Amino acid sequence: MIQTFTLDDAVRYTYAEMSDDEARRFEEALYLDSDLMDMFQKLHSVKGRLENVSIEIEPSRRTVNNILAYSKTFDIRVAEE
Amino acid sequence: MKKYTVSDSKLVSLYKKGHEEAFEQLVGRHKNKIFTSIYMIVKDECIAEDILQETFIKVVNTIKSGRYNEEGKFLPWVMRIAHNLSIDHFRKARRYPTIVMEDGHNVFNTLDFSEDSAESIQIKKDTHTLLRQLIKELPEAQRQVLTMRHYMDMSFKEIADATGVSINTALGRMRYALINLRKKMQKHNIAYDPNIYPR
């Protein structure tokens, strides 16, 4: 019996958030359900475009140094007060 | 997600044994992702820096006092702390947290976009700039889940937990975000890969 998948399952598949077994069953369903295939193709195409653009902001070096310094000087008695 | 030779779990174990350099590695690995997550909520770099420090103070206190739950994953745990502290900031200020990115002061105007592929300069200049704009135009809830999943490597379960919605809601928002983005891309004639095959 072929399992029924939702359009949101296509999101999980696109982002590889299915177990291998579930992904295999999804792929079977994909070729029998044109709506599901259509959705997957749309999601996959946009994901591909977004993968070439990444964003990242860094905290200041001062903040990172403060964090590391706190760890090095950590005193459990003070932390528990 | 990035794969590291030494797992987070191993680094936490080393840190518990007093190896400060293990903590330095953990901070180095995850600081940008956590900082970006905080910044997206508070929209103020100084406040985000403060909350990042508060977050890691809690991390240090918890691990060094032996209260860290070994069963949980390190990054989702820290992200939860950061998210809660960011929300607390708004509670204290009696403001409702929104990830609104207004013109002239929005996260996508200030974030550094970088390429890790060998795409052409032209695509970088034209398409990426336009993509940033199109992402910015998405409804807030959709933009949030798209950013968390795509650029912060959070799973849908982690996003659902962090934003206080069900996993189905997170998945639904992501689906609408991608579909809306695709429509906008088509409208602006942004090409996309036509070679689609299941993995």
Interface residues (C-beta under 8 A of the other chain):
Chain A: L7 D8 A10 V11 R12 Y13 Y15 A16 E17 A23 E27 L30 M39 F40 Q41 K42 L43 H44 S45 V46 K47 G48 R49 L50 E51 N52 V53 S54 I55 E56 I57 E58 P59 S60 T63 V64 N66 I67 L68 Y70 S71 K72 F74 I76 A79 E80
Chain B: E20 F23 E24 V27 K31 N32 F35 T36 Y39 A48 E49 L52 Q53 F56 I57 V60 N61 K64 S65 V107 F108 T110 L111 D112 F113 S114 E115 D116 S117 E119 I123 T127 H128 L131 R132 L146 T147 R149 H150 Y151 S155 F156 N168 L171 G172 M174 R175 L178 I179 L181 R182 M185 I190 Y192 D193 P194 I196 P198 R199
